């Protein structure tokens, strides 16, 4: 990917959370890509951090395919934004 200058491969949920918080403090980062399998381990942290407009957190499938975690996170963000649960 062009422009990527920071990359991490966390080994635990705690390390994943630490990396996410570190990236959110870095004003030069505008996009965070995280696999769904890693995101599932720190789902509540991602939902909390996603309230900020930047950086954007984008969940992507890993080589094993989609786990559906993206839908869970997206539904929670929509519920928070509009105040009701919407099926997607």
PyMOL Python script that loads the backbone (N, CA, C, O; Angstrom):
from pymol import cmd

cmd.read_pdbstr("""\
ATOM      1  N   UNK A   1       0.846  -1.171   0.000  1.00  0.00           N
ATOM      2  CA  UNK A   1       0.000   0.000   0.000  1.00  0.00           C
ATOM      3  C   UNK A   1       0.892   1.234   0.000  1.00  0.00           C
ATOM      4  O   UNK A   1       1.836   1.339   0.783  1.00  0.00           O
ATOM      5  N   UNK A   2       0.585   2.129  -0.861  1.00  0.00           N
ATOM      6  CA  UNK A   2       1.344   3.360  -0.983  1.00  0.00           C
ATOM      7  C   UNK A   2       1.054   4.257   0.219  1.00  0.00           C
ATOM      8  O   UNK A   2      -0.103   4.442   0.596  1.00  0.00           O
ATOM      9  N   UNK A   3       2.068   4.793   0.797  1.00  0.00           N
ATOM     10  CA  UNK A   3       1.917   5.734   1.902  1.00  0.00           C
ATOM     11  C   UNK A   3       1.899   5.112   3.274  1.00  0.00           C
ATOM     12  O   UNK A   3       1.874   5.838   4.268  1.00  0.00           O
ATOM     13  N   UNK A   4       1.911   3.810   3.371  1.00  0.00           N
ATOM     14  CA  UNK A   4       1.916   3.162   4.682  1.00  0.00           C
ATOM     15  C   UNK A   4       3.305   3.321   5.282  1.00  0.00           C
ATOM     16  O   UNK A   4       4.309   2.956   4.669  1.00  0.00           O
ATOM     17  N   UNK A   5       3.344   3.871   6.487  1.00  0.00           N
ATOM     18  CA  UNK A   5       4.647   4.060   7.120  1.00  0.00           C
ATOM     19  C   UNK A   5       4.713   3.453   8.515  1.00  0.00           C
ATOM     20  O   UNK A   5       5.767   3.476   9.150  1.00  0.00           O
ATOM     21  N   UNK A   6       3.592   2.909   9.002  1.00  0.00           N
ATOM     22  CA  UNK A   6       3.583   2.267  10.304  1.00  0.00           C
ATOM     23  C   UNK A   6       2.832   0.952  10.168  1.00  0.00           C
ATOM     24  O   UNK A   6       1.752   0.905   9.580  1.00  0.00           O
ATOM     25  N   UNK A   7       3.401  -0.104  10.707  1.00  0.00           N
ATOM     26  CA  UNK A   7       2.771  -1.418  10.635  1.00  0.00           C
ATOM     27  C   UNK A   7       3.057  -2.162  11.931  1.00  0.00           C
ATOM     28  O   UNK A   7       4.166  -2.103  12.463  1.00  0.00           O
ATOM     29  N   UNK A   8       2.038  -2.866  12.434  1.00  0.00           N
ATOM     30  CA  UNK A   8       2.214  -3.658  13.648  1.00  0.00           C
ATOM     31  C   UNK A   8       1.552  -5.013  13.460  1.00  0.00           C
ATOM     32  O   UNK A   8       0.577  -5.151  12.722  1.00  0.00           O
ATOM     33  N   UNK A   9       2.099  -6.003  14.141  1.00  0.00           N
ATOM     34  CA  UNK A   9       1.500  -7.336  14.178  1.00  0.00           C
ATOM     35  C   UNK A   9       1.385  -7.711  15.656  1.00  0.00           C
ATOM     36  O   UNK A   9       2.248  -8.405  16.194  1.00  0.00           O
ATOM     37  N   UNK A  10       0.309  -7.246  16.312  1.00  0.00           N
ATOM     38  CA  UNK A  10       0.166  -7.508  17.746  1.00  0.00           C
ATOM     39  C   UNK A  10      -0.045  -8.992  18.035  1.00  0.00           C
ATOM     40  O   UNK A  10      -0.634  -9.719  17.235  1.00  0.00           O
ATOM     41  N   UNK A  11       0.440  -9.417  19.178  1.00  0.00           N
ATOM     42  CA  UNK A  11       0.371 -10.823  19.574  1.00  0.00           C
ATOM     43  C   UNK A  11      -0.704 -11.110  20.624  1.00  0.00           C
ATOM     44  O   UNK A  11      -0.960 -12.270  20.947  1.00  0.00           O
ATOM     45  N   UNK A  12      -1.333 -10.062  21.155  1.00  0.00           N
ATOM     46  CA  UNK A  12      -2.347 -10.249  22.190  1.00  0.00           C
ATOM     47  C   UNK A  12      -3.377  -9.115  22.090  1.00  0.00           C
ATOM     48  O   UNK A  12      -3.105  -8.083  21.477  1.00  0.00           O
ATOM     49  N   UNK A  13      -4.553  -9.308  22.690  1.00  0.00           N
ATOM     50  CA  UNK A  13      -5.548  -8.227  22.709  1.00  0.00           C
ATOM     51  C   UNK A  13      -5.020  -6.959  23.389  1.00  0.00           C
ATOM     52  O   UNK A  13      -5.328  -5.848  22.957  1.00  0.00           O
ATOM     53  N   UNK A  14      -4.236  -7.123  24.437  1.00  0.00           N
ATOM     54  CA  UNK A  14      -3.676  -5.955  25.134  1.00  0.00           C
ATOM     55  C   UNK A  14      -2.737  -5.175  24.219  1.00  0.00           C
ATOM     56  O   UNK A  14      -2.749  -3.945  24.205  1.00  0.00           O
ATOM     57  N   UNK A  15      -1.927  -5.900  23.460  1.00  0.00           N
ATOM     58  CA  UNK A  15      -1.009  -5.247  22.533  1.00  0.00           C
ATOM     59  C   UNK A  15      -1.779  -4.580  21.389  1.00  0.00           C
ATOM     60  O   UNK A  15      -1.390  -3.507  20.927  1.00  0.00           O
ATOM     61  N   UNK A  16      -2.857  -5.202  20.935  1.00  0.00           N
ATOM     62  CA  UNK A  16      -3.694  -4.610  19.887  1.00  0.00           C
ATOM     63  C   UNK A  16      -4.280  -3.289  20.380  1.00  0.00           C
ATOM     64  O   UNK A  16      -4.242  -2.281  19.675  1.00  0.00           O
ATOM     65  N   UNK A  17      -4.816  -3.306  21.588  1.00  0.00           N
ATOM     66  CA  UNK A  17      -5.395  -2.089  22.170  1.00  0.00           C
ATOM     67  C   UNK A  17      -4.335  -1.000  22.318  1.00  0.00           C
ATOM     68  O   UNK A  17      -4.583   0.164  22.002  1.00  0.00           O
ATOM     69  N   UNK A  18      -3.149  -1.386  22.801  1.00  0.00           N
ATOM     70  CA  UNK A  18      -2.063  -0.416  22.967  1.00  0.00           C
ATOM     71  C   UNK A  18      -1.688   0.220  21.630  1.00  0.00           C
ATOM     72  O   UNK A  18      -1.485   1.431  21.549  1.00  0.00           O
ATOM     73  N   UNK A  19      -1.597  -0.599  20.587  1.00  0.00           N
ATOM     74  CA  UNK A  19      -1.260  -0.085  19.260  1.00  0.00           C
ATOM     75  C   UNK A  19      -2.337   0.887  18.750  1.00  0.00           C
ATOM     76  O   UNK A  19      -2.022   1.949  18.214  1.00  0.00           O
ATOM     77  N   UNK A  20      -3.608   0.509  18.926  1.00  0.00           N
ATOM     78  CA  UNK A  20      -4.694   1.391  18.484  1.00  0.00           C
ATOM     79  C   UNK A  20      -4.623   2.741  19.188  1.00  0.00           C
ATOM     80  O   UNK A  20      -4.742   3.785  18.546  1.00  0.00           O
ATOM     81  N   UNK A  21      -4.429   2.723  20.499  1.00  0.00           N
ATOM     82  CA  UNK A  21      -4.353   3.981  21.251  1.00  0.00           C
ATOM     83  C   UNK A  21      -3.149   4.811  20.812  1.00  0.00           C
ATOM     84  O   UNK A  21      -3.238   6.035  20.723  1.00  0.00           O
ATOM     85  N   UNK A  22      -2.033   4.154  20.540  1.00  0.00           N
ATOM     86  CA  UNK A  22      -0.834   4.842  20.060  1.00  0.00           C
ATOM     87  C   UNK A  22      -1.101   5.505  18.706  1.00  0.00           C
ATOM     88  O   UNK A  22      -0.709   6.651  18.484  1.00  0.00           O
ATOM     89  N   UNK A  23      -1.758   4.792  17.815  1.00  0.00           N
ATOM     90  CA  UNK A  23      -2.059   5.347  16.486  1.00  0.00           C
ATOM     91  C   UNK A  23      -3.028   6.518  16.577  1.00  0.00           C
ATOM     92  O   UNK A  23      -2.917   7.470  15.805  1.00  0.00           O
ATOM     93  N   UNK A  24      -3.970   6.464  17.504  1.00  0.00           N
ATOM     94  CA  UNK A  24      -4.920   7.559  17.652  1.00  0.00           C
ATOM     95  C   UNK A  24      -4.248   8.819  18.169  1.00  0.00           C
ATOM     96  O   UNK A  24      -4.720   9.924  17.904  1.00  0.00           O
ATOM     97  N   UNK A  25      -3.172   8.670  18.889  1.00  0.00           N
ATOM     98  CA  UNK A  25      -2.435   9.837  19.399  1.00  0.00           C
ATOM     99  C   UNK A  25      -1.523  10.461  18.343  1.00  0.00           C
ATOM    100  O   UNK A  25      -1.049  11.584  18.512  1.00  0.00           O
ATOM    101  N   UNK A  26      -1.277   9.726  17.252  1.00  0.00           N
ATOM    102  CA  UNK A  26      -0.378  10.187  16.195  1.00  0.00           C
ATOM    103  C   UNK A  26      -1.183  10.956  15.150  1.00  0.00           C
ATOM    104  O   UNK A  26      -1.953  10.356  14.400  1.00  0.00           O
ATOM    105  N   UNK A  27      -1.012  12.277  15.094  1.00  0.00           N
ATOM    106  CA  UNK A  27      -1.806  13.117  14.196  1.00  0.00           C
ATOM    107  C   UNK A  27      -1.489  12.900  12.717  1.00  0.00           C
ATOM    108  O   UNK A  27      -2.231  13.373  11.855  1.00  0.00           O
ATOM    109  N   UNK A  28      -0.406  12.197  12.411  1.00  0.00           N
ATOM    110  CA  UNK A  28      -0.067  11.955  11.007  1.00  0.00           C
ATOM    111  C   UNK A  28      -0.785  10.722  10.446  1.00  0.00           C
ATOM    112  O   UNK A  28      -0.699  10.446   9.249  1.00  0.00           O
ATOM    113  N   UNK A  29      -1.489   9.984  11.304  1.00  0.00           N
ATOM    114  CA  UNK A  29      -2.201   8.787  10.853  1.00  0.00           C
ATOM    115  C   UNK A  29      -3.662   9.132  10.617  1.00  0.00           C
ATOM    116  O   UNK A  29      -4.344   9.627  11.514  1.00  0.00           O
ATOM    117  N   UNK A  30      -4.141   8.867   9.398  1.00  0.00           N
ATOM    118  CA  UNK A  30      -5.526   9.170   9.048  1.00  0.00           C
ATOM    119  C   UNK A  30      -6.379   7.935   8.830  1.00  0.00           C
ATOM    120  O   UNK A  30      -7.606   8.028   8.799  1.00  0.00           O
ATOM    121  N   UNK A  31      -5.741   6.770   8.678  1.00  0.00           N
ATOM    122  CA  UNK A  31      -6.466   5.538   8.404  1.00  0.00           C
ATOM    123  C   UNK A  31      -5.781   4.378   9.113  1.00  0.00           C
ATOM    124  O   UNK A  31      -4.566   4.203   9.019  1.00  0.00           O
ATOM    125  N   UNK A  32      -6.573   3.598   9.816  1.00  0.00           N
ATOM    126  CA  UNK A  32      -6.062   2.401  10.482  1.00  0.00           C
ATOM    127  C   UNK A  32      -6.776   1.207   9.862  1.00  0.00           C
ATOM    128  O   UNK A  32      -8.004   1.122   9.888  1.00  0.00           O
ATOM    129  N   UNK A  33      -6.001   0.293   9.308  1.00  0.00           N
ATOM    130  CA  UNK A  33      -6.543  -0.948   8.777  1.00  0.00           C
ATOM    131  C   UNK A  33      -6.291  -2.039   9.808  1.00  0.00           C
ATOM    132  O   UNK A  33      -5.169  -2.200  10.286  1.00  0.00           O
ATOM    133  N   UNK A  34      -7.332  -2.785  10.148  1.00  0.00           N
ATOM    134  CA  UNK A  34      -7.198  -3.861  11.124  1.00  0.00           C
ATOM    135  C   UNK A  34      -8.038  -5.037  10.650  1.00  0.00           C
ATOM    136  O   UNK A  34      -9.163  -4.864  10.181  1.00  0.00           O
ATOM    137  N   UNK A  35      -7.486  -6.220  10.776  1.00  0.00           N
ATOM    138  CA  UNK A  35      -8.242  -7.389  10.351  1.00  0.00           C
ATOM    139  C   UNK A  35      -9.410  -7.620  11.304  1.00  0.00           C
ATOM    140  O   UNK A  35      -9.351  -7.274  12.484  1.00  0.00           O
ATOM    141  N   UNK A  36     -10.463  -8.210  10.767  1.00  0.00           N
ATOM    142  CA  UNK A  36     -11.644  -8.486  11.579  1.00  0.00           C
ATOM    143  C   UNK A  36     -11.320  -9.382  12.766  1.00  0.00           C
ATOM    144  O   UNK A  36     -11.880  -9.202  13.848  1.00  0.00           O
ATOM    145  N   UNK A  37     -10.437 -10.331  12.579  1.00  0.00           N
ATOM    146  CA  UNK A  37     -10.105 -11.240  13.682  1.00  0.00           C
ATOM    147  C   UNK A  37      -9.427 -10.496  14.834  1.00  0.00           C
ATOM    148  O   UNK A  37      -9.699 -10.785  15.999  1.00  0.00           O
ATOM    149  N   UNK A  38      -8.554  -9.550  14.525  1.00  0.00           N
ATOM    150  CA  UNK A  38      -7.942  -8.733  15.584  1.00  0.00           C
ATOM    151  C   UNK A  38      -8.971  -7.781  16.191  1.00  0.00           C
ATOM    152  O   UNK A  38      -9.002  -7.578  17.404  1.00  0.00           O
ATOM    153  N   UNK A  39      -9.805  -7.204  15.340  1.00  0.00           N
ATOM    154  CA  UNK A  39     -10.812  -6.248  15.806  1.00  0.00           C
ATOM    155  C   UNK A  39     -11.789  -6.902  16.772  1.00  0.00           C
ATOM    156  O   UNK A  39     -12.230  -6.268  17.730  1.00  0.00           O
ATOM    157  N   UNK A  40     -12.129  -8.152  16.533  1.00  0.00           N
ATOM    158  CA  UNK A  40     -13.065  -8.865  17.405  1.00  0.00           C
ATOM    159  C   UNK A  40     -12.529  -8.934  18.836  1.00  0.00           C
ATOM    160  O   UNK A  40     -13.306  -8.916  19.790  1.00  0.00           O
ATOM    161  N   UNK A  41     -11.219  -9.011  18.986  1.00  0.00           N
ATOM    162  CA  UNK A  41     -10.604  -9.109  20.313  1.00  0.00           C
ATOM    163  C   UNK A  41     -10.704  -7.808  21.098  1.00  0.00           C
ATOM    164  O   UNK A  41     -10.675  -7.822  22.329  1.00  0.00           O
ATOM    165  N   UNK A  42     -10.822  -6.684  20.397  1.00  0.00           N
ATOM    166  CA  UNK A  42     -10.857  -5.369  21.052  1.00  0.00           C
ATOM    167  C   UNK A  42     -12.049  -4.551  20.544  1.00  0.00           C
ATOM    168  O   UNK A  42     -11.952  -3.341  20.341  1.00  0.00           O
ATOM    169  N   UNK A  43     -13.155  -5.233  20.348  1.00  0.00           N
ATOM    170  CA  UNK A  43     -14.348  -4.626  19.763  1.00  0.00           C
ATOM    171  C   UNK A  43     -14.793  -3.360  20.502  1.00  0.00           C
ATOM    172  O   UNK A  43     -15.087  -2.350  19.862  1.00  0.00           O
ATOM    173  N   UNK A  44     -14.847  -3.397  21.830  1.00  0.00           N
ATOM    174  CA  UNK A  44     -15.318  -2.236  22.590  1.00  0.00           C
ATOM    175  C   UNK A  44     -14.371  -1.045  22.435  1.00  0.00           C
ATOM    176  O   UNK A  44     -14.825   0.098  22.386  1.00  0.00           O
ATOM    177  N   UNK A  45     -13.085  -1.293  22.359  1.00  0.00           N
ATOM    178  CA  UNK A  45     -12.112  -0.212  22.148  1.00  0.00           C
ATOM    179  C   UNK A  45     -12.313   0.424  20.780  1.00  0.00           C
ATOM    180  O   UNK A  45     -12.269   1.647  20.653  1.00  0.00           O
ATOM    181  N   UNK A  46     -12.532  -0.393  19.759  1.00  0.00           N
ATOM    182  CA  UNK A  46     -12.737   0.138  18.410  1.00  0.00           C
ATOM    183  C   UNK A  46     -14.007   0.972  18.352  1.00  0.00           C
ATOM    184  O   UNK A  46     -14.017   2.039  17.738  1.00  0.00           O
ATOM    185  N   UNK A  47     -15.076   0.504  18.980  1.00  0.00           N
ATOM    186  CA  UNK A  47     -16.326   1.267  18.991  1.00  0.00           C
ATOM    187  C   UNK A  47     -16.116   2.606  19.682  1.00  0.00           C
ATOM    188  O   UNK A  47     -16.587   3.638  19.205  1.00  0.00           O
ATOM    189  N   UNK A  48     -15.413   2.587  20.799  1.00  0.00           N
ATOM    190  CA  UNK A  48     -15.132   3.828  21.537  1.00  0.00           C
ATOM    191  C   UNK A  48     -14.284   4.792  20.702  1.00  0.00           C
ATOM    192  O   UNK A  48     -14.602   5.978  20.613  1.00  0.00           O
ATOM    193  N   UNK A  49     -13.219   4.295  20.099  1.00  0.00           N
ATOM    194  CA  UNK A  49     -12.331   5.151  19.317  1.00  0.00           C
ATOM    195  C   UNK A  49     -12.988   5.641  18.033  1.00  0.00           C
ATOM    196  O   UNK A  49     -12.640   6.708  17.527  1.00  0.00           O
ATOM    197  N   UNK A  50     -13.932   4.873  17.506  1.00  0.00           N
ATOM    198  CA  UNK A  50     -14.576   5.243  16.246  1.00  0.00           C
ATOM    199  C   UNK A  50     -15.472   6.469  16.370  1.00  0.00           C
ATOM    200  O   UNK A  50     -15.954   6.985  15.361  1.00  0.00           O
ATOM    201  N   UNK A  51     -15.699   6.940  17.584  1.00  0.00           N
ATOM    202  CA  UNK A  51     -16.471   8.158  17.767  1.00  0.00           C
ATOM    203  C   UNK A  51     -15.717   9.381  17.254  1.00  0.00           C
ATOM    204  O   UNK A  51     -16.333  10.389  16.910  1.00  0.00           O
ATOM    205  N   UNK A  52     -14.398   9.299  17.201  1.00  0.00           N
ATOM    206  CA  UNK A  52     -13.587  10.395  16.666  1.00  0.00           C
ATOM    207  C   UNK A  52     -13.605  10.320  15.139  1.00  0.00           C
ATOM    208  O   UNK A  52     -13.577   9.226  14.574  1.00  0.00           O
ATOM    209  N   UNK A  53     -13.650  11.473  14.470  1.00  0.00           N
ATOM    210  CA  UNK A  53     -13.699  11.457  13.000  1.00  0.00           C
ATOM    211  C   UNK A  53     -12.404  10.978  12.338  1.00  0.00           C
ATOM    212  O   UNK A  53     -12.439  10.410  11.246  1.00  0.00           O
ATOM    213  N   UNK A  54     -11.272  11.205  12.990  1.00  0.00           N
ATOM    214  CA  UNK A  54      -9.984  10.825  12.410  1.00  0.00           C
ATOM    215  C   UNK A  54      -9.125  10.266  13.530  1.00  0.00           C
ATOM    216  O   UNK A  54      -9.149  10.821  14.629  1.00  0.00           O
ATOM    217  N   UNK A  55      -8.393   9.235  13.321  1.00  0.00           N
ATOM    218  CA  UNK A  55      -8.297   8.446  12.102  1.00  0.00           C
ATOM    219  C   UNK A  55      -9.487   7.497  11.953  1.00  0.00           C
ATOM    220  O   UNK A  55     -10.151   7.136  12.925  1.00  0.00           O
ATOM    221  N   UNK A  56      -9.726   7.116  10.722  1.00  0.00           N
ATOM    222  CA  UNK A  56     -10.791   6.181  10.399  1.00  0.00           C
ATOM    223  C   UNK A  56     -10.258   4.768  10.624  1.00  0.00           C
ATOM    224  O   UNK A  56      -9.134   4.451  10.236  1.00  0.00           O
ATOM    225  N   UNK A  57     -11.075   3.924  11.254  1.00  0.00           N
ATOM    226  CA  UNK A  57     -10.699   2.525  11.441  1.00  0.00           C
ATOM    227  C   UNK A  57     -11.469   1.709  10.417  1.00  0.00           C
ATOM    228  O   UNK A  57     -12.700   1.735  10.384  1.00  0.00           O
ATOM    229  N   UNK A  58     -10.744   0.993   9.591  1.00  0.00           N
ATOM    230  CA  UNK A  58     -11.351   0.165   8.557  1.00  0.00           C
ATOM    231  C   UNK A  58     -11.052  -1.289   8.855  1.00  0.00           C
ATOM    232  O   UNK A  58      -9.892  -1.700   8.895  1.00  0.00           O
ATOM    233  N   UNK A  59     -12.112  -2.070   9.066  1.00  0.00           N
ATOM    234  CA  UNK A  59     -11.946  -3.501   9.317  1.00  0.00           C
ATOM    235  C   UNK A  59     -11.902  -4.230   7.989  1.00  0.00           C
ATOM    236  O   UNK A  59     -12.746  -4.011   7.120  1.00  0.00           O
ATOM    237  N   UNK A  60     -10.917  -5.097   7.839  1.00  0.00           N
ATOM    238  CA  UNK A  60     -10.756  -5.853   6.606  1.00  0.00           C
ATOM    239  C   UNK A  60     -10.676  -7.345   6.934  1.00  0.00           C
ATOM    240  O   UNK A  60     -10.199  -7.716   8.007  1.00  0.00           O
ATOM    241  N   UNK A  61     -11.136  -8.196   6.027  1.00  0.00           N
ATOM    242  CA  UNK A  61     -10.998  -9.640   6.278  1.00  0.00           C
ATOM    243  C   UNK A  61      -9.531 -10.052   6.191  1.00  0.00           C
ATOM    244  O   UNK A  61      -8.731  -9.406   5.515  1.00  0.00           O
ATOM    245  N   UNK A  62      -9.193 -11.132   6.882  1.00  0.00           N
ATOM    246  CA  UNK A  62      -7.843 -11.667   6.738  1.00  0.00           C
ATOM    247  C   UNK A  62      -7.863 -12.750   5.659  1.00  0.00           C
ATOM    248  O   UNK A  62      -8.861 -12.897   4.953  1.00  0.00           O
ATOM    249  N   UNK A  63      -6.805 -13.486   5.529  1.00  0.00           N
ATOM    250  CA  UNK A  63      -6.709 -14.483   4.460  1.00  0.00           C
ATOM    251  C   UNK A  63      -7.735 -15.605   4.597  1.00  0.00           C
ATOM    252  O   UNK A  63      -7.954 -16.360   3.650  1.00  0.00           O
ATOM    253  N   UNK A  64      -8.366 -15.722   5.767  1.00  0.00           N
ATOM    254  CA  UNK A  64      -9.382 -16.758   5.987  1.00  0.00           C
ATOM    255  C   UNK A  64     -10.787 -16.287   5.637  1.00  0.00           C
ATOM    256  O   UNK A  64     -11.737 -17.064   5.733  1.00  0.00           O
ATOM    257  N   UNK A  65     -10.933 -15.030   5.233  1.00  0.00           N
ATOM    258  CA  UNK A  65     -12.240 -14.501   4.867  1.00  0.00           C
ATOM    259  C   UNK A  65     -12.864 -13.680   5.981  1.00  0.00           C
ATOM    260  O   UNK A  65     -12.271 -13.480   7.041  1.00  0.00           O
ATOM    261  N   UNK A  66     -14.070 -13.211   5.719  1.00  0.00           N
ATOM    262  CA  UNK A  66     -14.772 -12.336   6.649  1.00  0.00           C
ATOM    263  C   UNK A  66     -15.349 -13.116   7.823  1.00  0.00           C
ATOM    264  O   UNK A  66     -15.816 -14.244   7.668  1.00  0.00           O
ATOM    265  N   UNK A  67     -15.309 -12.495   9.003  1.00  0.00           N
ATOM    266  CA  UNK A  67     -15.871 -13.105  10.208  1.00  0.00           C
ATOM    267  C   UNK A  67     -17.203 -12.489  10.597  1.00  0.00           C
ATOM    268  O   UNK A  67     -17.900 -13.021  11.462  1.00  0.00           O
ATOM    269  N   UNK A  68     -17.567 -11.382   9.974  1.00  0.00           N
ATOM    270  CA  UNK A  68     -18.801 -10.691  10.322  1.00  0.00           C
ATOM    271  C   UNK A  68     -18.620  -9.638  11.398  1.00  0.00           C
ATOM    272  O   UNK A  68     -19.576  -8.944  11.743  1.00  0.00           O
ATOM    273  N   UNK A  69     -17.426  -9.504  11.933  1.00  0.00           N
ATOM    274  CA  UNK A  69     -17.169  -8.517  12.987  1.00  0.00           C
ATOM    275  C   UNK A  69     -17.463  -7.109  12.508  1.00  0.00           C
ATOM    276  O   UNK A  69     -17.948  -6.281  13.279  1.00  0.00           O
ATOM    277  N   UNK A  70     -17.175  -6.826  11.239  1.00  0.00           N
ATOM    278  CA  UNK A  70     -17.426  -5.496  10.699  1.00  0.00           C
ATOM    279  C   UNK A  70     -18.887  -5.112  10.872  1.00  0.00           C
ATOM    280  O   UNK A  70     -19.197  -3.975  11.226  1.00  0.00           O
ATOM    281  N   UNK A  71     -19.780  -6.057  10.624  1.00  0.00           N
ATOM    282  CA  UNK A  71     -21.203  -5.777  10.756  1.00  0.00           C
ATOM    283  C   UNK A  71     -21.585  -5.449  12.191  1.00  0.00           C
ATOM    284  O   UNK A  71     -22.388  -4.546  12.427  1.00  0.00           O
ATOM    285  N   UNK A  72     -21.018  -6.172  13.151  1.00  0.00           N
ATOM    286  CA  UNK A  72     -21.310  -5.936  14.561  1.00  0.00           C
ATOM    287  C   UNK A  72     -20.870  -4.529  14.968  1.00  0.00           C
ATOM    288  O   UNK A  72     -21.623  -3.798  15.610  1.00  0.00           O
ATOM    289  N   UNK A  73     -19.653  -4.160  14.591  1.00  0.00           N
ATOM    290  CA  UNK A  73     -19.129  -2.836  14.932  1.00  0.00           C
ATOM    291  C   UNK A  73     -19.941  -1.751  14.241  1.00  0.00           C
ATOM    292  O   UNK A  73     -20.288  -0.749  14.866  1.00  0.00           O
ATOM    293  N   UNK A  74     -20.249  -1.936  12.964  1.00  0.00           N
ATOM    294  CA  UNK A  74     -21.019  -0.944  12.217  1.00  0.00           C
ATOM    295  C   UNK A  74     -22.411  -0.771  12.813  1.00  0.00           C
ATOM    296  O   UNK A  74     -22.886   0.359  12.932  1.00  0.00           O
ATOM    297  N   UNK A  75     -23.073  -1.855  13.188  1.00  0.00           N
ATOM    298  CA  UNK A  75     -24.399  -1.763  13.799  1.00  0.00           C
ATOM    299  C   UNK A  75     -24.352  -0.967  15.099  1.00  0.00           C
ATOM    300  O   UNK A  75     -25.244  -0.161  15.366  1.00  0.00           O
ATOM    301  N   UNK A  76     -23.311  -1.190  15.912  1.00  0.00           N
ATOM    302  CA  UNK A  76     -23.194  -0.453  17.170  1.00  0.00           C
ATOM    303  C   UNK A  76     -22.953   1.032  16.915  1.00  0.00           C
ATOM    304  O   UNK A  76     -23.522   1.873  17.611  1.00  0.00           O
ATOM    305  N   UNK A  77     -22.129   1.366  15.941  1.00  0.00           N
ATOM    306  CA  UNK A  77     -21.886   2.778  15.617  1.00  0.00           C
ATOM    307  C   UNK A  77     -23.161   3.451  15.115  1.00  0.00           C
ATOM    308  O   UNK A  77     -23.444   4.592  15.480  1.00  0.00           O
ATOM    309  N   UNK A  78     -23.927   2.759  14.287  1.00  0.00           N
ATOM    310  CA  UNK A  78     -25.196   3.309  13.792  1.00  0.00           C
ATOM    311  C   UNK A  78     -26.168   3.493  14.959  1.00  0.00           C
ATOM    312  O   UNK A  78     -26.844   4.518  15.052  1.00  0.00           O
ATOM    313  N   UNK A  79     -26.236   2.499  15.848  1.00  0.00           N
ATOM    314  CA  UNK A  79     -27.131   2.603  16.995  1.00  0.00           C
ATOM    315  C   UNK A  79     -26.785   3.821  17.850  1.00  0.00           C
ATOM    316  O   UNK A  79     -27.675   4.536  18.311  1.00  0.00           O
ATOM    317  N   UNK A  80     -25.498   4.051  18.058  1.00  0.00           N
ATOM    318  CA  UNK A  80     -25.076   5.210  18.832  1.00  0.00           C
ATOM    319  C   UNK A  80     -25.401   6.514  18.125  1.00  0.00           C
ATOM    320  O   UNK A  80     -25.795   7.489  18.765  1.00  0.00           O
ATOM    321  N   UNK A  81     -25.238   6.538  16.804  1.00  0.00           N
ATOM    322  CA  UNK A  81     -25.450   7.770  16.038  1.00  0.00           C
ATOM    323  C   UNK A  81     -26.921   8.155  15.953  1.00  0.00           C
ATOM    324  O   UNK A  81     -27.258   9.330  16.100  1.00  0.00           O
ATOM    325  N   UNK A  82     -27.809   7.181  15.716  1.00  0.00           N
ATOM    326  CA  UNK A  82     -29.214   7.507  15.512  1.00  0.00           C
ATOM    327  C   UNK A  82     -30.086   7.173  16.707  1.00  0.00           C
ATOM    328  O   UNK A  82     -31.245   7.583  16.756  1.00  0.00           O
ATOM    329  N   UNK A  83     -29.552   6.438  17.672  1.00  0.00           N
ATOM    330  CA  UNK A  83     -30.296   6.152  18.893  1.00  0.00           C
ATOM    331  C   UNK A  83     -31.177   4.914  18.836  1.00  0.00           C
ATOM    332  O   UNK A  83     -31.824   4.573  19.826  1.00  0.00           O
ATOM    333  N   UNK A  84     -31.211   4.239  17.699  1.00  0.00           N
ATOM    334  CA  UNK A  84     -31.992   3.006  17.583  1.00  0.00           C
ATOM    335  C   UNK A  84     -31.176   1.970  16.828  1.00  0.00           C
ATOM    336  O   UNK A  84     -30.237   2.300  16.103  1.00  0.00           O
ATOM    337  N   UNK A  85     -31.554   0.709  17.014  1.00  0.00           N
ATOM    338  CA  UNK A  85     -30.842  -0.354  16.302  1.00  0.00           C
ATOM    339  C   UNK A  85     -31.454  -0.534  14.922  1.00  0.00           C
ATOM    340  O   UNK A  85     -32.671  -0.635  14.771  1.00  0.00           O
ATOM    341  N   UNK A  86     -30.590  -0.572  13.925  1.00  0.00           N
ATOM    342  CA  UNK A  86     -31.021  -0.753  12.538  1.00  0.00           C
ATOM    343  C   UNK A  86     -30.363  -2.007  12.005  1.00  0.00           C
ATOM    344  O   UNK A  86     -29.150  -2.179  12.122  1.00  0.00           O
ATOM    345  N   UNK A  87     -31.160  -2.880  11.422  1.00  0.00           N
ATOM    346  CA  UNK A  87     -30.599  -4.089  10.824  1.00  0.00           C
ATOM    347  C   UNK A  87     -29.959  -3.750   9.503  1.00  0.00           C
ATOM    348  O   UNK A  87     -30.549  -3.067   8.666  1.00  0.00           O
ATOM    349  N   UNK A  88     -28.732  -4.237   9.322  1.00  0.00           N
ATOM    350  CA  UNK A  88     -28.027  -3.987   8.045  1.00  0.00           C
ATOM    351  C   UNK A  88     -27.792  -5.292   7.325  1.00  0.00           C
ATOM    352  O   UNK A  88     -27.216  -5.302   6.237  1.00  0.00           O
TER     353      UNK A  88
END
""", "prot")
cmd.dss("prot")
cmd.show_as("cartoon", "prot")
cmd.util.cbc("prot")
cmd.orient("prot")
